[in-house]
Amino acid sequence: MEISGSNQRVVWSVARNDSALTKGAASPAPIPDEVAIDGRQVIVTRVRYRYESPLSSFMSAVTGSDGYDLEHVFMQHPRIGTAVNYQ
């Protein structure tokens, strides 16, 4: 993510078993002000997983769902420099 003023845009994106974000797209999650430093990039990692267990399938009549959708977003600055180039 590239931070420029109040704009937070995707510089590059790679996905596995999902669709990559398009260059220039808005951030997939709001970046907190203490992390969003103007002129620096932020590495945003989004992990999504569908968890289905034998118990959740058995309990689907009660819970209305046969599994759980788990998602977490991680954010950090590059350790060296202000940007990460994807090659």
PDB file with one MODEL, atoms N, CA, C and O in Angstrom:
MODEL        1
ATOM      1  N   MET A   1       0.837  -1.159   0.000  1.00  0.00           N
ATOM      2  CA  MET A   1       0.000   0.000   0.000  1.00  0.00           C
ATOM      3  C   MET A   1       0.888   1.230   0.000  1.00  0.00           C
ATOM      4  O   MET A   1       1.858   1.314   0.754  1.00  0.00           O
ATOM      5  N   GLU A   2       0.552   2.160  -0.837  1.00  0.00           N
ATOM      6  CA  GLU A   2       1.279   3.419  -0.880  1.00  0.00           C
ATOM      7  C   GLU A   2       0.445   4.472  -0.167  1.00  0.00           C
ATOM      8  O   GLU A   2      -0.753   4.602  -0.421  1.00  0.00           O
ATOM      9  N   ILE A   3       1.069   5.210   0.708  1.00  0.00           N
ATOM     10  CA  ILE A   3       0.380   6.236   1.482  1.00  0.00           C
ATOM     11  C   ILE A   3       0.777   7.591   0.923  1.00  0.00           C
ATOM     12  O   ILE A   3       1.959   7.930   0.873  1.00  0.00           O
ATOM     13  N   SER A   4      -0.216   8.361   0.503  1.00  0.00           N
ATOM     14  CA  SER A   4       0.024   9.704   0.007  1.00  0.00           C
ATOM     15  C   SER A   4      -1.108  10.590   0.515  1.00  0.00           C
ATOM     16  O   SER A   4      -2.209  10.590  -0.034  1.00  0.00           O
ATOM     17  N   GLY A   5      -0.819  11.338   1.562  1.00  0.00           N
ATOM     18  CA  GLY A   5      -1.879  12.138   2.195  1.00  0.00           C
ATOM     19  C   GLY A   5      -2.933  11.202   2.767  1.00  0.00           C
ATOM     20  O   GLY A   5      -2.615  10.301   3.543  1.00  0.00           O
ATOM     21  N   SER A   6      -4.182  11.414   2.386  1.00  0.00           N
ATOM     22  CA  SER A   6      -5.260  10.548   2.883  1.00  0.00           C
ATOM     23  C   SER A   6      -5.531   9.383   1.926  1.00  0.00           C
ATOM     24  O   SER A   6      -6.392   8.548   2.201  1.00  0.00           O
ATOM     25  N   ASN A   7      -4.800   9.320   0.801  1.00  0.00           N
ATOM     26  CA  ASN A   7      -4.980   8.224  -0.160  1.00  0.00           C
ATOM     27  C   ASN A   7      -4.165   7.008   0.248  1.00  0.00           C
ATOM     28  O   ASN A   7      -2.994   7.125   0.609  1.00  0.00           O
ATOM     29  N   GLN A   8      -4.790   5.848   0.190  1.00  0.00           N
ATOM     30  CA  GLN A   8      -4.137   4.578   0.480  1.00  0.00           C
ATOM     31  C   GLN A   8      -4.440   3.659  -0.692  1.00  0.00           C
ATOM     32  O   GLN A   8      -5.563   3.171  -0.819  1.00  0.00           O
ATOM     33  N   ARG A   9      -3.453   3.414  -1.552  1.00  0.00           N
ATOM     34  CA  ARG A   9      -3.675   2.667  -2.782  1.00  0.00           C
ATOM     35  C   ARG A   9      -2.733   1.480  -2.911  1.00  0.00           C
ATOM     36  O   ARG A   9      -1.605   1.511  -2.420  1.00  0.00           O
ATOM     37  N   VAL A  10      -3.211   0.432  -3.577  1.00  0.00           N
ATOM     38  CA  VAL A  10      -2.428  -0.777  -3.826  1.00  0.00           C
ATOM     39  C   VAL A  10      -1.339  -0.483  -4.849  1.00  0.00           C
ATOM     40  O   VAL A  10      -1.621   0.057  -5.919  1.00  0.00           O
ATOM     41  N   VAL A  11      -0.100  -0.834  -4.528  1.00  0.00           N
ATOM     42  CA  VAL A  11       1.026  -0.696  -5.453  1.00  0.00           C
ATOM     43  C   VAL A  11       1.166  -1.990  -6.252  1.00  0.00           C
ATOM     44  O   VAL A  11       1.286  -1.952  -7.476  1.00  0.00           O
ATOM     45  N   TRP A  12       1.152  -3.127  -5.573  1.00  0.00           N
ATOM     46  CA  TRP A  12       1.158  -4.440  -6.217  1.00  0.00           C
ATOM     47  C   TRP A  12       0.479  -5.440  -5.286  1.00  0.00           C
ATOM     48  O   TRP A  12       0.384  -5.222  -4.079  1.00  0.00           O
ATOM     49  N   SER A  13       0.016  -6.529  -5.866  1.00  0.00           N
ATOM     50  CA  SER A  13      -0.714  -7.518  -5.085  1.00  0.00           C
ATOM     51  C   SER A  13      -0.478  -8.903  -5.673  1.00  0.00           C
ATOM     52  O   SER A  13      -0.443  -9.075  -6.891  1.00  0.00           O
ATOM     53  N   VAL A  14      -0.317  -9.888  -4.794  1.00  0.00           N
ATOM     54  CA  VAL A  14      -0.167 -11.287  -5.185  1.00  0.00           C
ATOM     55  C   VAL A  14      -1.150 -12.083  -4.334  1.00  0.00           C
ATOM     56  O   VAL A  14      -1.321 -11.804  -3.147  1.00  0.00           O
ATOM     57  N   ALA A  15      -1.790 -13.065  -4.940  1.00  0.00           N
ATOM     58  CA  ALA A  15      -2.754 -13.871  -4.193  1.00  0.00           C
ATOM     59  C   ALA A  15      -2.526 -15.353  -4.449  1.00  0.00           C
ATOM     60  O   ALA A  15      -2.013 -15.754  -5.494  1.00  0.00           O
ATOM     61  N   ARG A  16      -2.917 -16.144  -3.478  1.00  0.00           N
ATOM     62  CA  ARG A  16      -2.869 -17.597  -3.617  1.00  0.00           C
ATOM     63  C   ARG A  16      -4.247 -18.125  -3.228  1.00  0.00           C
ATOM     64  O   ARG A  16      -4.718 -17.872  -2.120  1.00  0.00           O
ATOM     65  N   ASN A  17      -4.886 -18.848  -4.125  1.00  0.00           N
ATOM     66  CA  ASN A  17      -6.241 -19.357  -3.924  1.00  0.00           C
ATOM     67  C   ASN A  17      -7.242 -18.226  -3.681  1.00  0.00           C
ATOM     68  O   ASN A  17      -8.220 -18.403  -2.954  1.00  0.00           O
ATOM     69  N   ASP A  18      -7.000 -17.085  -4.281  1.00  0.00           N
ATOM     70  CA  ASP A  18      -7.863 -15.917  -4.159  1.00  0.00           C
ATOM     71  C   ASP A  18      -7.541 -14.984  -5.322  1.00  0.00           C
ATOM     72  O   ASP A  18      -6.633 -15.267  -6.104  1.00  0.00           O
ATOM     73  N   SER A  19      -8.260 -13.894  -5.445  1.00  0.00           N
ATOM     74  CA  SER A  19      -7.997 -12.918  -6.502  1.00  0.00           C
ATOM     75  C   SER A  19      -7.114 -11.800  -5.964  1.00  0.00           C
ATOM     76  O   SER A  19      -7.360 -11.267  -4.882  1.00  0.00           O
ATOM     77  N   ALA A  20      -6.085 -11.451  -6.727  1.00  0.00           N
ATOM     78  CA  ALA A  20      -5.205 -10.350  -6.330  1.00  0.00           C
ATOM     79  C   ALA A  20      -5.943  -9.028  -6.514  1.00  0.00           C
ATOM     80  O   ALA A  20      -6.815  -8.901  -7.374  1.00  0.00           O
ATOM     81  N   LEU A  21      -5.582  -8.058  -5.698  1.00  0.00           N
ATOM     82  CA  LEU A  21      -6.159  -6.721  -5.831  1.00  0.00           C
ATOM     83  C   LEU A  21      -5.544  -6.034  -7.044  1.00  0.00           C
ATOM     84  O   LEU A  21      -4.408  -6.327  -7.418  1.00  0.00           O
ATOM     85  N   THR A  22      -6.284  -5.129  -7.652  1.00  0.00           N
ATOM     86  CA  THR A  22      -5.760  -4.409  -8.817  1.00  0.00           C
ATOM     87  C   THR A  22      -4.902  -3.231  -8.375  1.00  0.00           C
ATOM     88  O   THR A  22      -5.157  -2.605  -7.347  1.00  0.00           O
ATOM     89  N   LYS A  23      -3.889  -2.947  -9.168  1.00  0.00           N
ATOM     90  CA  LYS A  23      -3.017  -1.809  -8.884  1.00  0.00           C
ATOM     91  C   LYS A  23      -3.863  -0.537  -8.871  1.00  0.00           C
ATOM     92  O   LYS A  23      -4.672  -0.308  -9.770  1.00  0.00           O
ATOM     93  N   GLY A  24      -3.669   0.277  -7.851  1.00  0.00           N
ATOM     94  CA  GLY A  24      -4.421   1.520  -7.727  1.00  0.00           C
ATOM     95  C   GLY A  24      -5.728   1.378  -6.954  1.00  0.00           C
ATOM     96  O   GLY A  24      -6.391   2.376  -6.671  1.00  0.00           O
ATOM     97  N   ALA A  25      -6.107   0.135  -6.608  1.00  0.00           N
ATOM     98  CA  ALA A  25      -7.350  -0.090  -5.850  1.00  0.00           C
ATOM     99  C   ALA A  25      -7.201   0.454  -4.431  1.00  0.00           C
ATOM    100  O   ALA A  25      -6.090   0.650  -3.938  1.00  0.00           O
ATOM    101  N   ALA A  26      -8.317   0.686  -3.800  1.00  0.00           N
ATOM    102  CA  ALA A  26      -8.305   1.158  -2.413  1.00  0.00           C
ATOM    103  C   ALA A  26      -7.847   0.042  -1.483  1.00  0.00           C
ATOM    104  O   ALA A  26      -7.877  -1.135  -1.841  1.00  0.00           O
ATOM    105  N   SER A  27      -7.430   0.423  -0.303  1.00  0.00           N
ATOM    106  CA  SER A  27      -6.957  -0.536   0.689  1.00  0.00           C
ATOM    107  C   SER A  27      -8.064  -1.521   1.058  1.00  0.00           C
ATOM    108  O   SER A  27      -9.221  -1.120   1.181  1.00  0.00           O
ATOM    109  N   PRO A  28      -7.728  -2.822   1.240  1.00  0.00           N
ATOM    110  CA  PRO A  28      -8.733  -3.803   1.625  1.00  0.00           C
ATOM    111  C   PRO A  28      -9.176  -3.641   3.083  1.00  0.00           C
ATOM    112  O   PRO A  28     -10.193  -4.204   3.489  1.00  0.00           O
ATOM    113  N   ALA A  29      -8.425  -2.885   3.856  1.00  0.00           N
ATOM    114  CA  ALA A  29      -8.765  -2.629   5.255  1.00  0.00           C
ATOM    115  C   ALA A  29      -8.271  -1.225   5.600  1.00  0.00           C
ATOM    116  O   ALA A  29      -7.248  -0.785   5.076  1.00  0.00           O
ATOM    117  N   PRO A  30      -8.979  -0.525   6.468  1.00  0.00           N
ATOM    118  CA  PRO A  30      -8.511   0.812   6.843  1.00  0.00           C
ATOM    119  C   PRO A  30      -7.165   0.739   7.560  1.00  0.00           C
ATOM    120  O   PRO A  30      -6.974  -0.083   8.456  1.00  0.00           O
ATOM    121  N   ILE A  31      -6.240   1.600   7.162  1.00  0.00           N
ATOM    122  CA  ILE A  31      -4.913   1.630   7.776  1.00  0.00           C
ATOM    123  C   ILE A  31      -4.920   2.714   8.856  1.00  0.00           C
ATOM    124  O   ILE A  31      -5.202   3.875   8.561  1.00  0.00           O
ATOM    125  N   PRO A  32      -4.616   2.349  10.098  1.00  0.00           N
ATOM    126  CA  PRO A  32      -4.646   3.321  11.202  1.00  0.00           C
ATOM    127  C   PRO A  32      -3.672   4.477  10.960  1.00  0.00           C
ATOM    128  O   PRO A  32      -2.642   4.301  10.309  1.00  0.00           O
ATOM    129  N   ASP A  33      -4.003   5.651  11.484  1.00  0.00           N
ATOM    130  CA  ASP A  33      -3.169   6.844  11.306  1.00  0.00           C
ATOM    131  C   ASP A  33      -1.743   6.643  11.805  1.00  0.00           C
ATOM    132  O   ASP A  33      -0.805   7.168  11.204  1.00  0.00           O
ATOM    133  N   GLU A  34      -1.560   5.886  12.904  1.00  0.00           N
ATOM    134  CA  GLU A  34      -0.205   5.697  13.449  1.00  0.00           C
ATOM    135  C   GLU A  34       0.650   4.797  12.560  1.00  0.00           C
ATOM    136  O   GLU A  34       1.871   4.770  12.714  1.00  0.00           O
ATOM    137  N   VAL A  35       0.040   4.064  11.639  1.00  0.00           N
ATOM    138  CA  VAL A  35       0.772   3.206  10.705  1.00  0.00           C
ATOM    139  C   VAL A  35       0.930   3.898   9.352  1.00  0.00           C
ATOM    140  O   VAL A  35       1.937   3.706   8.671  1.00  0.00           O
ATOM    141  N   ALA A  36      -0.056   4.699   8.962  1.00  0.00           N
ATOM    142  CA  ALA A  36      -0.066   5.369   7.657  1.00  0.00           C
ATOM    143  C   ALA A  36       0.814   6.609   7.688  1.00  0.00           C
ATOM    144  O   ALA A  36       0.348   7.696   8.027  1.00  0.00           O
ATOM    145  N   ILE A  37       2.078   6.450   7.336  1.00  0.00           N
ATOM    146  CA  ILE A  37       3.028   7.559   7.299  1.00  0.00           C
ATOM    147  C   ILE A  37       3.178   8.013   5.853  1.00  0.00           C
ATOM    148  O   ILE A  37       3.501   7.213   4.974  1.00  0.00           O
ATOM    149  N   ASP A  38       2.946   9.286   5.611  1.00  0.00           N
ATOM    150  CA  ASP A  38       2.977   9.837   4.259  1.00  0.00           C
ATOM    151  C   ASP A  38       4.318   9.559   3.575  1.00  0.00           C
ATOM    152  O   ASP A  38       5.379   9.796   4.151  1.00  0.00           O
ATOM    153  N   GLY A  39       4.257   9.054   2.338  1.00  0.00           N
ATOM    154  CA  GLY A  39       5.450   8.787   1.555  1.00  0.00           C
ATOM    155  C   GLY A  39       6.063   7.412   1.785  1.00  0.00           C
ATOM    156  O   GLY A  39       7.048   7.067   1.134  1.00  0.00           O
ATOM    157  N   ARG A  40       5.506   6.626   2.691  1.00  0.00           N
ATOM    158  CA  ARG A  40       6.024   5.281   2.959  1.00  0.00           C
ATOM    159  C   ARG A  40       4.990   4.254   2.539  1.00  0.00           C
ATOM    160  O   ARG A  40       3.798   4.549   2.452  1.00  0.00           O
ATOM    161  N   GLN A  41       5.458   3.058   2.283  1.00  0.00           N
ATOM    162  CA  GLN A  41       4.539   1.965   1.973  1.00  0.00           C
ATOM    163  C   GLN A  41       4.248   1.166   3.232  1.00  0.00           C
ATOM    164  O   GLN A  41       5.038   1.148   4.176  1.00  0.00           O
ATOM    165  N   VAL A  42       3.103   0.512   3.224  1.00  0.00           N
ATOM    166  CA  VAL A  42       2.702  -0.378   4.301  1.00  0.00           C
ATOM    167  C   VAL A  42       2.428  -1.736   3.667  1.00  0.00           C
ATOM    168  O   VAL A  42       1.724  -1.826   2.662  1.00  0.00           O
ATOM    169  N   ILE A  43       2.982  -2.784   4.252  1.00  0.00           N
ATOM    170  CA  ILE A  43       2.729  -4.142   3.765  1.00  0.00           C
ATOM    171  C   ILE A  43       1.458  -4.625   4.452  1.00  0.00           C
ATOM    172  O   ILE A  43       1.392  -4.705   5.678  1.00  0.00           O
ATOM    173  N   VAL A  44       0.458  -4.944   3.649  1.00  0.00           N
ATOM    174  CA  VAL A  44      -0.819  -5.416   4.178  1.00  0.00           C
ATOM    175  C   VAL A  44      -0.993  -6.864   3.730  1.00  0.00           C
ATOM    176  O   VAL A  44      -0.958  -7.166   2.537  1.00  0.00           O
ATOM    177  N   THR A  45      -1.178  -7.746   4.693  1.00  0.00           N
ATOM    178  CA  THR A  45      -1.384  -9.164   4.407  1.00  0.00           C
ATOM    179  C   THR A  45      -2.757  -9.554   4.922  1.00  0.00           C
ATOM    180  O   THR A  45      -3.075  -9.352   6.094  1.00  0.00           O
ATOM    181  N   ARG A  46      -3.565 -10.112   4.035  1.00  0.00           N
ATOM    182  CA  ARG A  46      -4.902 -10.563   4.431  1.00  0.00           C
ATOM    183  C   ARG A  46      -4.963 -12.074   4.293  1.00  0.00           C
ATOM    184  O   ARG A  46      -4.652 -12.627   3.238  1.00  0.00           O
ATOM    185  N   VAL A  47      -5.362 -12.728   5.360  1.00  0.00           N
ATOM    186  CA  VAL A  47      -5.472 -14.186   5.374  1.00  0.00           C
ATOM    187  C   VAL A  47      -6.941 -14.531   5.568  1.00  0.00           C
ATOM    188  O   VAL A  47      -7.587 -14.057   6.503  1.00  0.00           O
ATOM    189  N   ARG A  48      -7.463 -15.372   4.659  1.00  0.00           N
ATOM    190  CA  ARG A  48      -8.844 -15.837   4.792  1.00  0.00           C
ATOM    191  C   ARG A  48      -8.846 -17.354   4.704  1.00  0.00           C
ATOM    192  O   ARG A  48      -8.141 -17.948   3.889  1.00  0.00           O
ATOM    193  N   TYR A  49      -9.648 -17.966   5.555  1.00  0.00           N
ATOM    194  CA  TYR A  49      -9.701 -19.421   5.594  1.00  0.00           C
ATOM    195  C   TYR A  49     -11.107 -19.863   5.950  1.00  0.00           C
ATOM    196  O   TYR A  49     -11.737 -19.297   6.844  1.00  0.00           O
ATOM    197  N   ARG A  50     -11.590 -20.861   5.261  1.00  0.00           N
ATOM    198  CA  ARG A  50     -12.895 -21.468   5.573  1.00  0.00           C
ATOM    199  C   ARG A  50     -12.623 -22.743   6.357  1.00  0.00           C
ATOM    200  O   ARG A  50     -12.000 -23.672   5.844  1.00  0.00           O
ATOM    201  N   TYR A  51     -13.089 -22.787   7.599  1.00  0.00           N
ATOM    202  CA  TYR A  51     -12.864 -23.944   8.459  1.00  0.00           C
ATOM    203  C   TYR A  51     -14.159 -24.737   8.577  1.00  0.00           C
ATOM    204  O   TYR A  51     -15.185 -24.221   9.021  1.00  0.00           O
ATOM    205  N   GLU A  52     -14.089 -25.995   8.173  1.00  0.00           N
ATOM    206  CA  GLU A  52     -15.229 -26.888   8.290  1.00  0.00           C
ATOM    207  C   GLU A  52     -14.779 -28.139   9.039  1.00  0.00           C
ATOM    208  O   GLU A  52     -13.852 -28.829   8.614  1.00  0.00           O
ATOM    209  N   SER A  53     -15.435 -28.418  10.139  1.00  0.00           N
ATOM    210  CA  SER A  53     -15.103 -29.608  10.910  1.00  0.00           C
ATOM    211  C   SER A  53     -16.288 -30.570  10.865  1.00  0.00           C
ATOM    212  O   SER A  53     -17.398 -30.158  10.529  1.00  0.00           O
ATOM    213  N   PRO A  54     -16.074 -31.837  11.194  1.00  0.00           N
ATOM    214  CA  PRO A  54     -17.206 -32.773  11.245  1.00  0.00           C
ATOM    215  C   PRO A  54     -18.290 -32.299  12.215  1.00  0.00           C
ATOM    216  O   PRO A  54     -19.479 -32.500  11.968  1.00  0.00           O
ATOM    217  N   LEU A  55     -17.882 -31.676  13.308  1.00  0.00           N
ATOM    218  CA  LEU A  55     -18.854 -31.190  14.276  1.00  0.00           C
ATOM    219  C   LEU A  55     -19.678 -30.034  13.709  1.00  0.00           C
ATOM    220  O   LEU A  55     -20.890 -29.976  13.918  1.00  0.00           O
ATOM    221  N   SER A  56     -19.024 -29.112  12.989  1.00  0.00           N
ATOM    222  CA  SER A  56     -19.778 -27.983  12.433  1.00  0.00           C
ATOM    223  C   SER A  56     -20.767 -28.454  11.379  1.00  0.00           C
ATOM    224  O   SER A  56     -21.859 -27.896  11.269  1.00  0.00           O
ATOM    225  N   SER A  57     -20.407 -29.469  10.602  1.00  0.00           N
ATOM    226  CA  SER A  57     -21.341 -30.022   9.623  1.00  0.00           C
ATOM    227  C   SER A  57     -22.521 -30.687  10.321  1.00  0.00           C
ATOM    228  O   SER A  57     -23.661 -30.553   9.876  1.00  0.00           O
ATOM    229  N   PHE A  58     -22.259 -31.395  11.396  1.00  0.00           N
ATOM    230  CA  PHE A  58     -23.303 -32.066  12.174  1.00  0.00           C
ATOM    231  C   PHE A  58     -24.243 -31.049  12.827  1.00  0.00           C
ATOM    232  O   PHE A  58     -25.449 -31.275  12.915  1.00  0.00           O
ATOM    233  N   MET A  59     -23.677 -29.930  13.282  1.00  0.00           N
ATOM    234  CA  MET A  59     -24.456 -28.908  13.985  1.00  0.00           C
ATOM    235  C   MET A  59     -25.091 -27.879  13.060  1.00  0.00           C
ATOM    236  O   MET A  59     -25.730 -26.941  13.536  1.00  0.00           O
ATOM    237  N   SER A  60     -24.928 -28.034  11.741  1.00  0.00           N
ATOM    238  CA  SER A  60     -25.439 -27.028  10.812  1.00  0.00           C
ATOM    239  C   SER A  60     -26.953 -26.838  10.909  1.00  0.00           C
ATOM    240  O   SER A  60     -27.452 -25.746  10.637  1.00  0.00           O
ATOM    241  N   ALA A  61     -27.684 -27.877  11.288  1.00  0.00           N
ATOM    242  CA  ALA A  61     -29.129 -27.739  11.443  1.00  0.00           C
ATOM    243  C   ALA A  61     -29.474 -26.788  12.594  1.00  0.00           C
ATOM    244  O   ALA A  61     -30.508 -26.121  12.563  1.00  0.00           O
ATOM    245  N   VAL A  62     -28.607 -26.730  13.605  1.00  0.00           N
ATOM    246  CA  VAL A  62     -28.848 -25.866  14.760  1.00  0.00           C
ATOM    247  C   VAL A  62     -28.261 -24.474  14.533  1.00  0.00           C
ATOM    248  O   VAL A  62     -28.915 -23.466  14.801  1.00  0.00           O
ATOM    249  N   THR A  63     -27.018 -24.425  14.038  1.00  0.00           N
ATOM    250  CA  THR A  63     -26.312 -23.142  13.897  1.00  0.00           C
ATOM    251  C   THR A  63     -26.637 -22.431  12.593  1.00  0.00           C
ATOM    252  O   THR A  63     -26.470 -21.215  12.500  1.00  0.00           O
ATOM    253  N   GLY A  64     -27.099 -23.164  11.583  1.00  0.00           N
ATOM    254  CA  GLY A  64     -27.387 -22.558  10.283  1.00  0.00           C
ATOM    255  C   GLY A  64     -26.161 -22.406   9.407  1.00  0.00           C
ATOM    256  O   GLY A  64     -26.235 -21.813   8.331  1.00  0.00           O
ATOM    257  N   SER A  65     -25.033 -22.935   9.855  1.00  0.00           N
ATOM    258  CA  SER A  65     -23.793 -22.835   9.082  1.00  0.00           C
ATOM    259  C   SER A  65     -23.027 -24.147   9.186  1.00  0.00           C
ATOM    260  O   SER A  65     -23.022 -24.797  10.231  1.00  0.00           O
ATOM    261  N   ASP A  66     -22.382 -24.525   8.088  1.00  0.00           N
ATOM    262  CA  ASP A  66     -21.597 -25.769   8.119  1.00  0.00           C
ATOM    263  C   ASP A  66     -20.107 -25.508   8.275  1.00  0.00           C
ATOM    264  O   ASP A  66     -19.295 -26.412   8.078  1.00  0.00           O
ATOM    265  N   GLY A  67     -19.742 -24.289   8.624  1.00  0.00           N
ATOM    266  CA  GLY A  67     -18.337 -23.954   8.819  1.00  0.00           C
ATOM    267  C   GLY A  67     -18.176 -22.524   9.288  1.00  0.00           C
ATOM    268  O   GLY A  67     -19.153 -21.824   9.555  1.00  0.00           O
ATOM    269  N   TYR A  68     -16.926 -22.101   9.383  1.00  0.00           N
ATOM    270  CA  TYR A  68     -16.601 -20.769   9.873  1.00  0.00           C
ATOM    271  C   TYR A  68     -15.660 -20.088   8.891  1.00  0.00           C
ATOM    272  O   TYR A  68     -14.703 -20.699   8.415  1.00  0.00           O
ATOM    273  N   ASP A  69     -15.929 -18.833   8.590  1.00  0.00           N
ATOM    274  CA  ASP A  69     -15.050 -18.038   7.743  1.00  0.00           C
ATOM    275  C   ASP A  69     -14.157 -17.198   8.645  1.00  0.00           C
ATOM    276  O   ASP A  69     -14.628 -16.305   9.349  1.00  0.00           O
ATOM    277  N   LEU A  70     -12.873 -17.494   8.614  1.00  0.00           N
ATOM    278  CA  LEU A  70     -11.901 -16.793   9.445  1.00  0.00           C
ATOM    279  C   LEU A  70     -11.119 -15.818   8.578  1.00  0.00           C
ATOM    280  O   LEU A  70     -10.772 -16.142   7.443  1.00  0.00           O
ATOM    281  N   GLU A  71     -10.840 -14.633   9.097  1.00  0.00           N
ATOM    282  CA  GLU A  71     -10.071 -13.632   8.356  1.00  0.00           C
ATOM    283  C   GLU A  71      -9.285 -12.775   9.335  1.00  0.00           C
ATOM    284  O   GLU A  71      -9.774 -12.422  10.408  1.00  0.00           O
ATOM    285  N   HIS A  72      -8.050 -12.445   8.942  1.00  0.00           N
ATOM    286  CA  HIS A  72      -7.221 -11.549   9.742  1.00  0.00           C
ATOM    287  C   HIS A  72      -6.375 -10.699   8.803  1.00  0.00           C
ATOM    288  O   HIS A  72      -5.928 -11.174   7.759  1.00  0.00           O
ATOM    289  N   VAL A  73      -6.159  -9.445   9.174  1.00  0.00           N
ATOM    290  CA  VAL A  73      -5.346  -8.523   8.379  1.00  0.00           C
ATOM    291  C   VAL A  73      -4.146  -8.107   9.224  1.00  0.00           C
ATOM    292  O   VAL A  73      -4.298  -7.679  10.368  1.00  0.00           O
ATOM    293  N   PHE A  74      -2.944  -8.238   8.641  1.00  0.00           N
ATOM    294  CA  PHE A  74      -1.694  -7.834   9.290  1.00  0.00           C
ATOM    295  C   PHE A  74      -1.144  -6.618   8.545  1.00  0.00           C
ATOM    296  O   PHE A  74      -1.282  -6.523   7.326  1.00  0.00           O
ATOM    297  N   MET A  75      -0.521  -5.686   9.276  1.00  0.00           N
ATOM    298  CA  MET A  75       0.098  -4.504   8.654  1.00  0.00           C
ATOM    299  C   MET A  75       1.457  -4.261   9.275  1.00  0.00           C
ATOM    300  O   MET A  75       1.636  -4.382  10.487  1.00  0.00           O
ATOM    301  N   GLN A  76       2.422  -3.912   8.417  1.00  0.00           N
ATOM    302  CA  GLN A  76       3.756  -3.564   8.914  1.00  0.00           C
ATOM    303  C   GLN A  76       4.472  -2.712   7.889  1.00  0.00           C
ATOM    304  O   GLN A  76       4.100  -2.686   6.716  1.00  0.00           O
ATOM    305  N   HIS A  77       5.498  -2.017   8.337  1.00  0.00           N
ATOM    306  CA  HIS A  77       6.349  -1.239   7.441  1.00  0.00           C
ATOM    307  C   HIS A  77       7.484  -2.122   6.948  1.00  0.00           C
ATOM    308  O   HIS A  77       7.862  -3.078   7.625  1.00  0.00           O
ATOM    309  N   PRO A  78       8.038  -1.811   5.766  1.00  0.00           N
ATOM    310  CA  PRO A  78       9.222  -2.556   5.313  1.00  0.00           C
ATOM    311  C   PRO A  78      10.351  -2.396   6.337  1.00  0.00           C
ATOM    312  O   PRO A  78      10.533  -1.321   6.908  1.00  0.00           O
ATOM    313  N   ARG A  79      11.104  -3.474   6.562  1.00  0.00           N
ATOM    314  CA  ARG A  79      12.200  -3.415   7.535  1.00  0.00           C
ATOM    315  C   ARG A  79      13.368  -2.586   7.029  1.00  0.00           C
ATOM    316  O   ARG A  79      14.031  -1.895   7.802  1.00  0.00           O
ATOM    317  N   ILE A  80      13.617  -2.658   5.715  1.00  0.00           N
ATOM    318  CA  ILE A  80      14.723  -1.908   5.119  1.00  0.00           C
ATOM    319  C   ILE A  80      14.146  -0.994   4.048  1.00  0.00           C
ATOM    320  O   ILE A  80      13.539  -1.471   3.089  1.00  0.00           O
ATOM    321  N   GLY A  81      14.327   0.297   4.198  1.00  0.00           N
ATOM    322  CA  GLY A  81      13.826   1.233   3.202  1.00  0.00           C
ATOM    323  C   GLY A  81      12.371   1.620   3.473  1.00  0.00           C
ATOM    324  O   GLY A  81      11.813   1.324   4.530  1.00  0.00           O
ATOM    325  N   THR A  82      11.774   2.293   2.482  1.00  0.00           N
ATOM    326  CA  THR A  82      10.404   2.782   2.637  1.00  0.00           C
ATOM    327  C   THR A  82       9.441   2.094   1.675  1.00  0.00           C
ATOM    328  O   THR A  82       8.237   2.348   1.707  1.00  0.00           O
ATOM    329  N   ALA A  83       9.976   1.218   0.815  1.00  0.00           N
ATOM    330  CA  ALA A  83       9.119   0.550  -0.178  1.00  0.00           C
ATOM    331  C   ALA A  83       9.599  -0.864  -0.438  1.00  0.00           C
ATOM    332  O   ALA A  83      10.754  -1.197  -0.175  1.00  0.00           O
ATOM    333  N   VAL A  84       8.699  -1.698  -0.961  1.00  0.00           N
ATOM    334  CA  VAL A  84       9.040  -3.075  -1.350  1.00  0.00           C
ATOM    335  C   VAL A  84       8.679  -3.212  -2.822  1.00  0.00           C
ATOM    336  O   VAL A  84       7.536  -2.977  -3.213  1.00  0.00           O
ATOM    337  N   ASN A  85       9.664  -3.594  -3.638  1.00  0.00           N
ATOM    338  CA  ASN A  85       9.417  -3.806  -5.074  1.00  0.00           C
ATOM    339  C   ASN A  85       9.175  -5.279  -5.339  1.00  0.00           C
ATOM    340  O   ASN A  85       9.954  -6.131  -4.912  1.00  0.00           O
ATOM    341  N   TYR A  86       8.110  -5.571  -6.033  1.00  0.00           N
ATOM    342  CA  TYR A  86       7.789  -6.953  -6.375  1.00  0.00           C
ATOM    343  C   TYR A  86       8.412  -7.311  -7.705  1.00  0.00           C
ATOM    344  O   TYR A  86       8.248  -6.579  -8.681  1.00  0.00           O
ATOM    345  N   GLN A  87       9.132  -8.436  -7.762  1.00  0.00           N
ATOM    346  CA  GLN A  87       9.793  -8.826  -9.007  1.00  0.00           C
ATOM    347  C   GLN A  87       9.345 -10.198  -9.409  1.00  0.00           C
ATOM    348  O   GLN A  87       9.786 -10.716 -10.436  1.00  0.00           O
TER     349      GLN A  87
ENDMDL
END
